[in-house]
Amino acid sequence: MSLFITFEGGEGSGKSTQSRILYEKLAGLTLPAILTHEPGGTSLGSQLKNWLKWIDDKDIPPLTELLLFNASRSQLITEVIRPNLKSHKVVISDRYADSTIAYQGYGRGLDLATVKAVNDIATQRLKPDLTVLLDIPVNDGFTRKKGDKHDRFEQETLAFHQRVRKGFLKLAQQEPSRWLVIDATQSKDKIAQIIWQRVNQCLTIGR
């Protein structure tokens, strides 16, 4: 069966770790699955990711960010997500369109209707079956971040990241049936257990 699962959350929330754990769990059960990420996941996406996250110019207009993220997303959907869903695989993505609403909409202050309209064009209105939000207080998330090098988004103000967190929580409130909100301050094993319980339910229902 095909199943589209996305992971969302702020900096240091553990998205990448938990998406990898889920992928390895499915692989261990010999269930066909792939793991991808945004921005990136394709040759074009990787180039856009480097530009968006690591370019020295910090004065990139929010609208430019919005369009570039969605260019990467459109390519990912065309090359990776849709073909694998058609092949009846579980597709797991570390970030998706909800991140753009949270970061460029709530964080940057772009008009939400504009952000959603551009997202809809890029995604062709393809929505995840399940979105896992790993929610963590902003200060706690940054405490987890290691290394001295921080990308453009990690260098943003505390207020920016607080707006992003509130944006994610608002999105989850609007579609509670799609979102699984988890307290990301819990242990890695506990979080993985909660996620697997929900994913297993989805798999059972789809059979």
N, CA, C and O of each residue as an XYZ file, in Angstrom:
828
protein
N       0.835     -1.192      0.000
C       0.000      0.000      0.000
C       0.875      1.248      0.000
O       1.989      1.229      0.522
N       0.375      2.324     -0.580
C       1.111      3.586     -0.561
C       0.691      4.396      0.662
O      -0.472      4.387      1.067
N       1.657      5.089      1.233
C       1.413      5.915      2.414
C       2.431      7.051      2.394
O       3.626      6.814      2.222
N       1.962      8.273      2.568
C       2.827      9.444      2.523
C       2.891     10.054      3.923
O       1.890     10.549      4.442
N       4.078     10.010      4.525
C       4.284     10.483      5.897
C       5.322     11.593      5.895
O       6.397     11.442      5.315
N       5.002     12.707      6.542
C       5.960     13.809      6.631
C       6.280     14.114      8.093
O       5.472     13.883      8.992
N       7.475     14.637      8.294
C       7.928     15.041      9.619
C       8.175     16.541      9.630
O       8.847     17.075      8.748
N       7.628     17.218     10.633
C       7.782     18.662     10.745
C       8.237     19.035     12.155
O       8.117     18.246     13.093
N       8.761     20.251     12.283
C       9.198     20.739     13.587
C      10.270     21.794     13.437
O      10.822     21.984     12.354
N      10.561     22.478     14.524
C      11.572     23.521     14.517
C      12.976     22.962     14.609
O      13.189     21.751     14.549
N      13.925     23.862     14.757
C      15.338     23.463     14.833
C      15.581     22.606     16.082
O      15.128     22.943     17.176
N      16.302     21.498     15.899
C      16.637     20.639     17.029
C      15.505     19.780     17.548
O      15.596     19.228     18.645
N      14.437     19.661     16.775
C      13.277     18.899     17.256
C      13.460     17.394     17.120
O      12.746     16.626     17.765
N      14.407     16.961     16.291
C      14.638     15.523     16.122
C      13.953     14.919     14.917
O      13.820     13.697     14.835
N      13.513     15.745     13.975
C      12.829     15.244     12.779
C      13.657     14.234     11.994
O      13.192     13.146     11.652
N      14.887     14.624     11.724
C      15.741     13.760     10.893
C      16.002     12.421     11.581
O      16.015     11.372     10.936
N      16.206     12.471     12.884
C      16.445     11.240     13.642
C      15.230     10.333     13.598
O      15.356      9.138     13.330
N      14.053     10.890     13.859
C      12.847     10.070     13.927
C      12.397      9.592     12.551
O      11.863      8.489     12.434
N      12.595     10.381     11.521
C      12.233      9.918     10.182
C      13.133      8.754      9.771
O      12.685      7.815      9.114
N      14.408      8.823     10.164
C      15.334      7.727      9.875
C      14.960      6.465     10.671
O      14.997      5.358     10.134
N      14.609      6.633     11.919
C      14.203      5.487     12.748
C      12.990      4.790     12.133
O      12.942      3.563     12.056
N      12.014      5.583     11.697
C      10.819      5.001     11.093
C      11.164      4.266      9.802
O      10.680      3.160      9.564
N      11.990      4.876      8.981
C      12.397      4.227      7.728
C      13.078      2.890      8.015
O      12.774      1.888      7.367
N      13.989      2.867      8.974
C      14.699      1.633      9.299
C      13.763      0.580      9.880
O      13.953     -0.615      9.655
N      12.753      1.019     10.625
C      11.750      0.097     11.164
C      10.990     -0.572     10.026
O      10.806     -1.789     10.035
N      10.556      0.198      9.063
C       9.817     -0.340      7.925
C      10.696     -1.273      7.093
O      10.257     -2.336      6.653
N      11.944     -0.853      6.887
C      12.874     -1.683      6.118
C      13.116     -3.015      6.819
O      13.227     -4.058      6.175
N      13.197     -2.963      8.147
C      13.404     -4.188      8.910
C      12.237     -5.142      8.811
O      12.395     -6.350      8.984
N      11.062     -4.598      8.531
C       9.863     -5.429      8.359
C       9.630     -5.764      6.889
O       8.587     -6.304      6.520
N      10.621     -5.433      6.053
C      10.578     -5.663      4.604
C       9.362     -4.998      3.947
O       8.794     -5.518      2.987
N       8.981     -3.844      4.486
C       7.923     -3.059      3.866
C       8.580     -2.042      2.930
O       9.491     -1.326      3.345
N       8.140     -1.972      1.699
C       8.781     -1.069      0.732
C       8.615      0.393      1.145
O       7.492      0.878      1.288
N       9.727      1.088      1.336
C       9.681      2.473      1.811
C      10.894      3.228      1.290
O      11.932      2.637      0.989
N      10.747      4.539      1.189
C      11.873      5.408      0.867
C      11.874      6.581      1.843
O      10.840      6.945      2.403
N      13.045      7.157      2.030
C      13.201      8.316      2.902
C      13.802      9.443      2.070
O      14.834      9.267      1.422
N      13.149     10.599      2.094
C      13.663     11.756      1.393
C      13.580     12.975      2.296
O      13.200     12.856      3.461
N      13.929     14.142      1.777
C      13.958     15.339      2.619
C      13.785     16.594      1.775
O      13.996     16.592      0.562
N      13.396     17.662      2.458
C      13.273     18.986      1.839
C      14.091     19.996      2.627
O      14.235     19.871      3.843
N      14.639     21.017      1.922
C      14.812     21.025      0.472
C      15.883     20.024      0.075
O      16.791     19.735      0.855
N      15.781     19.508     -1.107
C      16.739     18.513     -1.565
C      16.032     17.298     -2.125
O      14.893     17.385     -2.583
N      16.712     16.162     -2.087
C      16.122     14.912     -2.549
C      16.278     14.656     -4.031
O      16.018     13.548     -4.500
N      16.702     15.675     -4.781
C      16.984     15.550     -6.208
C      18.241     16.364     -6.494
O      18.722     17.102     -5.634
N      18.766     16.226     -7.700
C      19.952     16.992     -8.070
C      19.676     18.495     -8.011
O      20.459     19.259     -7.447
N      18.561     18.903     -8.598
C      18.188     20.324     -8.551
C      17.927     20.767     -7.120
O      18.364     21.838     -6.699
N      17.212     19.933     -6.380
C      16.879     20.274     -5.001
C      18.107     20.453     -4.129
O      18.135     21.329     -3.265
N      19.118     19.635     -4.348
C      20.346     19.751     -3.558
C      21.054     21.071     -3.829
O      21.598     21.690     -2.915
N      21.044     21.499     -5.085
C      21.658     22.779     -5.422
C      20.889     23.939     -4.796
O      21.487     24.883     -4.281
N      19.567     23.862     -4.843
C      18.752     24.915     -4.240
C      18.901     24.932     -2.720
O      18.897     25.996     -2.100
N      19.031     23.752     -2.129
C      19.225     23.671     -0.687
C      20.496     24.404     -0.266
O      20.476     25.197      0.675
N      21.584     24.143     -0.952
C      22.846     24.811     -0.615
C      22.721     26.316     -0.745
O      23.244     27.061      0.083
N      22.041     26.759     -1.765
C      21.869     28.196     -1.977
C      20.989     28.808     -0.892
O      21.326     29.853     -0.334
N      19.874     28.167     -0.595
C      18.914     28.714      0.365
C      19.454     28.731      1.794
O      19.174     29.658      2.554
N      20.217     27.721      2.152
C      20.644     27.596      3.545
C      22.023     28.176      3.822
O      22.319     28.560      4.953
N      22.881     28.244      2.783
C      24.270     28.586      3.070
C      24.805     29.809      2.333
O      25.957     30.191      2.540
N      24.003     30.426      1.485
C      24.481     31.616      0.795
C      24.773     32.722      1.815
O      24.049     32.870      2.799
N      25.824     33.486      1.578
C      26.221     34.530      2.520
C      25.250     35.702      2.543
O      25.109     36.378      3.562
N      24.584     35.941      1.425
C      23.642     37.057      1.350
C      22.405     36.746      2.181
O      21.632     35.849      1.843
N      22.220     37.487      3.266
C      21.085     37.245      4.155
C      19.847     38.042      3.751
O      18.774     37.869      4.330
N      20.002     38.923      2.747
C      18.890     39.777      2.347
C      18.110     39.176      1.185
O      17.820     39.857      0.201
N      17.776     37.906      1.307
C      16.970     37.246      0.284
C      15.503     37.545      0.577
O      15.034     37.235      1.672
N      14.772     38.129     -0.349
C      13.358     38.436     -0.091
C      12.566     37.178      0.247
O      12.799     36.127     -0.351
N      11.645     37.265      1.187
C      10.836     36.099      1.555
C      10.121     35.465      0.362
O       9.983     34.243      0.299
N       9.665     36.294     -0.587
C       8.974     35.740     -1.748
C       9.915     34.888     -2.596
O       9.509     33.870     -3.157
N      11.177     35.313     -2.683
C      12.173     34.521     -3.407
C      12.364     33.174     -2.723
O      12.412     32.136     -3.383
N      12.473     33.196     -1.402
C      12.575     31.940     -0.637
C      11.403     31.026     -0.948
O      11.578     29.839     -1.225
N      10.203     31.596     -0.898
C       8.986     30.818     -1.129
C       9.030     30.119     -2.480
O       8.724     28.931     -2.581
N       9.410     30.856     -3.513
C       9.425     30.289     -4.857
C      10.516     29.244     -5.028
O      10.306     28.230     -5.693
N      11.675     29.482     -4.435
C      12.772     28.523     -4.573
C      12.497     27.229     -3.812
O      12.787     26.141     -4.308
N      11.940     27.346     -2.614
C      11.576     26.129     -1.877
C      10.565     25.305     -2.677
O      10.643     24.077     -2.710
N       9.632     25.981     -3.310
C       8.613     25.259     -4.054
C       9.122     24.731     -5.386
O       8.590     23.749     -5.903
N      10.146     25.369     -5.951
C      10.785     24.799     -7.136
C      11.430     23.465     -6.777
O      11.296     22.482     -7.506
N      12.130     23.442     -5.648
C      12.735     22.197     -5.163
C      11.659     21.153     -4.882
O      11.820     19.975     -5.200
N      10.570     21.600     -4.288
C       9.477     20.674     -3.927
C       8.821     20.075     -5.161
O       8.554     18.874     -5.204
N       8.562     20.898     -6.153
C       7.938     20.417     -7.381
C       8.785     19.331     -8.038
O       8.267     18.323     -8.519
N      10.090     19.558     -8.047
C      11.002     18.570     -8.630
C      10.986     17.269     -7.824
O      10.990     16.179     -8.396
N      10.966     17.389     -6.503
C      10.943     16.212     -5.633
C       9.672     15.396     -5.843
O       9.722     14.167     -5.893
N       8.551     16.068     -5.964
C       7.288     15.369     -6.168
C       7.290     14.631     -7.507
O       6.847     13.487     -7.603
N       7.800     15.313     -8.541
C       7.815     14.722     -9.874
C       8.773     13.533     -9.961
O       8.436     12.499    -10.537
N       9.962     13.688     -9.390
C      10.997     12.657     -9.530
C      10.897     11.534     -8.504
O      11.217     10.384     -8.804
N      10.451     11.869     -7.288
C      10.568     10.907     -6.189
C       9.228     10.531     -5.563
O       8.880      9.352     -5.500
N       8.492     11.511     -5.108
C       7.328     11.204     -4.265
C       6.218     10.501     -5.042
O       5.794      9.408     -4.664
N       5.745     11.117     -6.123
C       4.639     10.501     -6.869
C       5.007      9.139     -7.467
O       4.216      8.203     -7.350
N       6.160      8.992     -8.095
C       6.494      7.669     -8.649
C       6.526      6.570     -7.595
O       6.095      5.447     -7.856
N       7.034      6.885     -6.410
C       7.105      5.867     -5.372
C       5.740      5.587     -4.749
O       5.462      4.453     -4.359
N       4.903      6.585     -4.653
C       3.538      6.336     -4.183
C       2.787      5.468     -5.186
O       2.017      4.590     -4.795
N       3.004      5.707     -6.469
C       2.365      4.889     -7.500
C       2.863      3.451     -7.465
O       2.170      2.528     -7.891
N       4.089      3.276     -6.944
C       4.645      1.926     -6.804
C       4.259      1.286     -5.476
O       4.803      0.249     -5.097
N       3.324      1.906     -4.775
C       2.770      1.382     -3.521
C       3.818      1.285     -2.413
O       3.885      0.296     -1.683
N       4.626      2.326     -2.308
C       5.625      2.390     -1.248
C       5.197      3.381     -0.169
O       4.337      4.233     -0.393
N       5.809      3.254      0.997
C       5.657      4.249      2.045
C       6.716      5.320      1.785
O       7.913      5.033      1.786
N       6.273      6.535      1.568
C       7.192      7.645      1.322
C       7.275      8.490      2.587
O       6.265      8.998      3.074
N       8.482      8.634      3.112
C       8.728      9.423      4.321
C       9.547     10.646      3.920
O      10.595     10.514      3.288
N       9.075     11.824      4.284
C       9.804     13.046      3.944
C      10.089     13.873      5.190
O       9.191     14.200      5.966
N      11.356     14.197      5.356
C      11.797     15.102      6.418
C      11.544     16.525      5.919
O      12.362     17.092      5.194
N      10.425     17.083      6.306
C       9.847     18.366      5.890
C       9.075     18.235      4.580
O       9.361     17.398      3.724
N       8.065     19.127      4.477
C       7.240     19.196      3.268
C       6.602     20.587      3.241
O       7.153     21.529      3.812
N       5.465     20.724      2.594
C       4.861     22.040      2.363
C       4.493     22.780      3.646
O       4.501     24.011      3.669
N       4.171     22.055      4.706
C       3.816     22.721      5.970
C       4.975     23.542      6.519
O       4.758     24.557      7.180
N       6.202     23.109      6.249
C       7.363     23.888      6.691
C       7.383     25.262      6.030
O       7.762     26.252      6.655
N       6.976     25.319      4.770
C       6.966     26.591      4.068
C       5.920     27.526      4.655
O       6.159     28.727      4.776
N       4.768     26.987      5.020
C       3.754     27.826      5.665
C       4.275     28.345      6.999
O       4.085     29.514      7.335
N       4.935     27.468      7.760
C       5.429     27.863      9.078
C       6.581     28.863      8.984
O       6.592     29.867      9.696
N       7.546     28.592      8.111
C       8.750     29.432      8.043
C       8.545     30.702      7.211
O       8.843     31.804      7.670
N       8.035     30.539      5.985
C       7.880     31.728      5.138
C       6.578     32.484      5.435
O       6.507     33.701      5.266
N       5.553     31.753      5.878
C       4.301     32.398      6.233
C       4.343     33.008      7.624
O       4.410     34.228      7.776
N       4.304     32.158      8.630
C       4.291     32.653     10.009
C       5.626     33.286     10.403
O       5.648     34.316     11.076
N       6.730     32.680      9.992
C       8.038     33.201     10.378
C       8.405     34.489      9.676
O       8.735     35.481     10.327
N       8.351     34.484      8.340
C       8.749     35.651      7.545
C       7.636     36.688      7.436
O       7.896     37.864      7.181
N       6.402     36.249      7.630
C       5.295     37.192      7.547
C       4.664     37.329      6.177
O       3.909     38.273      5.943
N       4.958     36.403      5.253
C       4.288     36.426      3.956
C       2.802     36.125      4.126
O       2.404     35.407      5.043
N       1.996     36.678      3.239
C       0.560     36.428      3.254
C       0.299     34.921      3.168
O       0.777     34.257      2.248
N      -0.448     34.395      4.111
C      -0.658     32.947      4.187
C      -1.398     32.412      2.963
O      -1.118     31.304      2.506
N      -2.332     33.184      2.436
C      -3.067     32.740      1.253
C      -2.127     32.606      0.056
O      -2.266     31.687     -0.751
N      -1.167     33.534     -0.051
C      -0.183     33.465     -1.139
C       0.702     32.228     -0.984
O       0.957     31.514     -1.953
N       1.168     31.982      0.244
C       2.026     30.822      0.505
C       1.294     29.533      0.156
O       1.851     28.654     -0.500
N       0.052     29.425      0.594
C      -0.711     28.209      0.330
C      -0.995     28.032     -1.150
O      -0.995     26.908     -1.651
N      -1.237     29.130     -1.858
C      -1.509     29.045     -3.291
C      -0.284     28.542     -4.045
O      -0.404     27.684     -4.919
N       0.894     29.069     -3.714
C       2.123     28.620     -4.370
C       2.414     27.165     -4.000
O       2.818     26.374     -4.852
N       2.208     26.820     -2.738
C       2.383     25.419     -2.317
C       1.483     24.483     -3.118
O       1.910     23.413     -3.553
N       0.242     24.898     -3.305
C      -0.714     24.052     -4.029
C      -0.269     23.815     -5.471
O      -0.442     22.722     -6.009
N       0.306     24.848     -6.093
C       0.789     24.688     -7.461
C       1.936     23.680     -7.498
O       1.959     22.784     -8.341
N       2.881     23.837     -6.581
C       4.067     22.965     -6.566
C       3.719     21.524     -6.210
O       4.269     20.589     -6.793
N       2.807     21.341     -5.256
C       2.466     19.992     -4.784
C       1.373     19.334     -5.605
O       1.113     18.140     -5.457
N       0.725     20.119     -6.482
C      -0.456     19.617     -7.204
C      -1.487     19.107     -6.197
O      -2.222     18.148     -6.437
N      -1.499     19.809     -5.045
C      -2.436     19.530     -3.941
C      -2.246     18.134     -3.323
O      -3.167     17.588     -2.716
N      -1.060     17.573     -3.481
C      -0.767     16.294     -2.847
C      -0.502     16.511     -1.364
O       0.447     17.201     -0.994
N      -1.344     15.920     -0.511
C      -1.210     16.073      0.934
C      -0.722     14.778      1.572
O      -1.018     13.691      1.076
N       0.021     14.886      2.665
C       0.438     13.678      3.384
C      -0.757     12.968      4.015
O      -1.766     13.591      4.344
N      -0.623     11.667      4.173
C      -1.623     10.917      4.929
C      -1.439     11.152      6.426
O      -2.401     11.136      7.194
N      -0.194     11.368      6.822
C       0.137     11.606      8.225
C       1.286     12.596      8.304
O       2.284     12.470      7.594
N       1.133     13.578      9.174
C       2.215     14.533      9.430
C       2.557     14.489     10.917
O       1.704     14.734     11.771
N       3.799     14.177     11.207
C       4.276     14.106     12.590
C       4.938     15.434     12.944
O       5.918     15.832     12.315
N       4.404     16.113     13.944
C       4.999     17.361     14.416
C       5.726     17.088     15.724
O       5.111     16.739     16.732
N       7.036     17.251     15.694
C       7.843     17.115     16.905
C       7.981     18.507     17.508
O       8.781     19.324     17.053
N       7.194     18.751     18.526
C       7.106     20.092     19.119
C       8.055     20.233     20.305
O       8.051     19.413     21.223
N       8.863     21.283     20.268
C       9.836     21.517     21.328
C       9.989     23.016     21.543
O       9.993     23.769     20.569
N      10.117     23.477     22.795
C      10.386     24.895     23.030
C      11.641     25.323     22.278
O      12.609     24.569     22.187
N      11.615     26.520     21.748
C      12.704     26.996     20.887
C      14.064     26.899     21.572
O      15.023     26.412     20.973
N      14.157     27.356     22.819
C      15.445     27.317     23.525
C      15.948     25.891     23.697
O      17.145     25.632     23.565
N      15.040     24.967     23.991
C      15.435     23.563     24.152
C      15.954     22.990     22.832
O      16.912     22.216     22.815
N      15.314     23.375     21.732
C      15.741     22.880     20.433
C      17.144     23.339     20.083
O      17.949     22.558     19.576
N      17.440     24.612     20.353
C      18.763     25.118     20.014
C      19.842     24.581     20.947
O      21.012     24.507     20.570
N      19.455     24.209     22.152
C      20.420     23.591     23.061
C      20.929     22.275     22.489
O      22.071     21.886     22.733
N      20.082     21.594     21.731
C      20.465     20.319     21.136
C      21.381     20.467     19.928
O      22.114     19.540     19.586
N      21.341     21.623     19.284
C      22.124     21.806     18.068
C      23.607     21.790     18.383
O      24.062     22.436     19.327
N      24.351     21.049     17.587
C      25.785     20.919     17.819
C      26.562     21.576     16.678
O      26.054     21.727     15.567
N      27.780     21.957     16.973
C      28.632     22.550     15.953
C      28.559     24.069     15.966
O      27.610     24.659     16.483
N      29.564     24.679     15.398
C      29.659     26.131     15.392
C      29.037     26.757     14.156
O      28.750     27.953     14.142
N      28.827     25.955     13.113
C      28.316     26.483     11.864
C      26.795     26.411     11.831
O      26.213     25.341     12.013
N      26.158     27.550     11.600
C      24.692     27.613     11.576
C      24.227     28.173     10.238
O      24.799     29.135      9.724
N      23.188     27.565      9.682
C      22.692     28.030      8.390
C      21.866     29.308      8.563
O      21.703     29.810      9.676
N      21.353     29.821      7.455
C      20.636     31.098      7.481
C      19.442     31.077      8.425
O      19.157     32.076      9.086
N      18.752     29.967      8.493
C      17.555     29.891      9.328
C      17.919     29.726     10.801
O      17.257     30.286     11.674
N      18.953     28.969     11.070
C      19.399     28.798     12.461
C      19.922     30.105     13.038
O      19.931     30.288     14.255
N      20.359     31.017     12.171
C      20.873     32.299     12.632
C      19.768     33.336     12.873
O      20.043     34.452     13.314
N      18.531     32.962     12.584
C      17.427     33.902     12.785
C      17.168     34.144     14.275
O      17.651     33.403     15.131
N      16.403     35.185     14.562
C      16.137     35.587     15.942
C      15.255     34.582     16.669
O      14.569     33.766     16.054
N      15.290     34.663     17.978
C      14.432     33.817     18.801
C      12.967     34.069     18.474
O      12.171     33.131     18.421
N      12.611     35.319     18.256
C      11.224     35.673     17.940
C      10.772     35.002     16.643
O       9.634     34.543     16.544
N      11.658     34.946     15.654
C      11.335     34.280     14.390
C      10.989     32.816     14.634
O       9.972     32.326     14.144
N      11.826     32.124     15.385
C      11.599     30.696     15.620
C      10.380     30.451     16.512
O       9.740     29.405     16.408
N      10.062     31.383     17.366
C       8.845     31.252     18.167
C       7.608     31.385     17.283
O       6.610     30.696     17.492
N       7.680     32.276     16.295
C       6.570     32.412     15.352
C       6.412     31.136     14.529
O       5.294     30.703     14.251
N       7.526     30.543     14.145
C       7.487     29.288     13.380
C       6.821     28.194     14.210
O       5.969     27.461     13.709
N       7.210     28.088     15.469
C       6.616     27.058     16.330
C       5.109     27.260     16.463
O       4.340     26.304     16.364
N       4.690     28.499     16.685
C       3.255     28.783     16.802
C       2.543     28.449     15.499
O       1.403     27.984     15.510
N       3.220     28.689     14.368
C       2.624     28.369     13.080
C       2.370     26.882     12.917
O       1.299     26.473     12.468
N       3.349     26.079     13.278
C       3.169     24.630     13.203
C       1.989     24.174     14.065
O       1.173     23.360     13.632
N       1.908     24.703     15.280
C       0.836     24.299     16.191
C      -0.536     24.720     15.666
O      -1.519     24.001     15.849
N      -0.604     25.884     15.013
C      -1.870     26.319     14.421
C      -2.279     25.399     13.278
O      -3.450     25.045     13.146
N      -1.320     25.018     12.463
C      -1.615     24.107     11.359
C      -2.131     22.774     11.880
O      -3.068     22.202     11.322
N      -1.522     22.286     12.943
C      -1.952     21.013     13.529
C      -3.366     21.111     14.083
O      -4.141     20.159     13.990
N      -3.699     22.256     14.655
C      -5.049     22.452     15.191
C      -6.092     22.477     14.088
O      -7.236     22.076     14.304
N      -5.709     22.944     12.912
C      -6.651     23.060     11.799
C      -6.979     21.712     11.160
O      -8.060     21.539     10.596
N      -6.053     20.757     11.246
C      -6.271     19.433     10.657
C      -5.837     18.337     11.635
O      -4.860     17.632     11.378
N      -6.544     18.191     12.735
C      -6.113     17.234     13.762
C      -6.079     15.789     13.295
O      -5.328     14.983     13.845
N      -6.875     15.447     12.295
C      -6.887     14.052     11.833
C      -5.613     13.699     11.070
O      -5.218     12.534     11.028
N      -4.968     14.700     10.465
C      -3.733     14.445      9.699
C      -2.495     14.539     10.570
O      -1.502     13.861     10.305
N      -2.535     15.359     11.594
C      -1.337     15.645     12.388
C      -1.247     14.783     13.642
O      -2.249     14.496     14.298
N      -0.029     14.382     13.952
C       0.292     13.727     15.226
C       1.301     14.632     15.925
O       2.459     14.710     15.516
N       0.860     15.310     16.974
C       1.726     16.249     17.695
C       2.346     15.525     18.879
O       1.643     14.945     19.706
N       3.672     15.565     18.950
C       4.406     14.847     19.993
C       5.311     15.808     20.750
O       5.972     16.658     20.152
N       5.334     15.666     22.060
C       6.263     16.427     22.897
C       7.677     15.908     22.630
O       8.031     14.802     23.038
N       8.478     16.724     21.939
C       9.794     16.266     21.510
C      10.850     16.337     22.604
O      12.018     16.042     22.352
N      10.456     16.724     23.819
C      11.413     16.693     24.933
C      11.492     15.299     25.543
O      12.338     15.049     26.402
N      10.623     14.391     25.112
C      10.659     13.019     25.611
C      11.871     12.285     25.031
O      12.562     12.794     24.148
N      12.107     11.093     25.541
C      13.253     10.317     25.071
C      13.069      9.900     23.619
O      11.944      9.784     23.133
N      14.174      9.677     22.938
C      14.149      9.250     21.535
C      13.344      7.963     21.367
O      12.565      7.840     20.421
N      13.522      7.015     22.265
C      12.819      5.731     22.162
C      11.321      5.898     22.375
O      10.523      5.271     21.678
N      10.934      6.733     23.326
C       9.522      6.959     23.605
C       8.840      7.609     22.407
O       7.735      7.218     22.030
N       9.495      8.595     21.813
C       8.933      9.275     20.643
C       8.771      8.281     19.492
O       7.737      8.263     18.824
N       9.785      7.464     19.264
C       9.727      6.471     18.187
C       8.574      5.491     18.409
O       7.916      5.066     17.460
N       8.341      5.143     19.662
C       7.247      4.221     19.990
C       5.889      4.848     19.659
O       5.021      4.189     19.086
N       5.711      6.110     20.019
C       4.454      6.807     19.741
C       4.213      6.895     18.235
O       3.104      6.663     17.755
N       5.266      7.232     17.505
C       5.147      7.341     16.054
C       4.783      6.000     15.436
O       3.910      5.931     14.571
N       5.447      4.935     15.873
C       5.185      3.631     15.281
C       3.760      3.161     15.553
O       3.142      2.537     14.690
N       3.240      3.448     16.721
C       1.862      3.070     17.028
C       0.895      3.675     16.018
O      -0.015      3.007     15.528
N       1.109      4.954     15.718
C       0.217      5.630     14.767
C       0.444      5.117     13.344
O      -0.522      4.871     12.622
N       1.679      4.955     12.938
C       1.960      4.473     11.590
C       1.425      3.062     11.409
O       0.878      2.744     10.352
N       1.566      2.233     12.390
C       1.067      0.867     12.313
C      -0.451      0.863     12.128
O      -0.991      0.034     11.395
N      -1.130      1.791     12.795
C      -2.573      1.916     12.604
C      -2.903      2.269     11.155
O      -3.822      1.706     10.561
N      -2.141      3.209     10.597
C      -2.352      3.607      9.209
C      -2.136      2.437      8.247
O      -2.898      2.242      7.300
N      -1.092      1.673      8.509
C      -0.787      0.525      7.671
C      -1.884     -0.530      7.767
O      -2.257     -1.134      6.761
N      -2.396     -0.751      8.964
C      -3.442     -1.748      9.187
C      -4.732     -1.353      8.479
O      -5.396     -2.179      7.852
N      -5.071     -0.071      8.594
C      -6.291      0.422      7.957
C      -6.196      0.314      6.431
O      -7.187      0.048      5.752
N      -4.991      0.525      5.910
C      -4.802      0.535      4.467
C      -4.743     -0.846      3.828
O      -4.786     -0.975      2.604
N      -4.648     -1.852      4.643
C      -4.526     -3.202      4.079
C      -5.880     -3.756      3.641
O      -5.956     -4.880      3.145
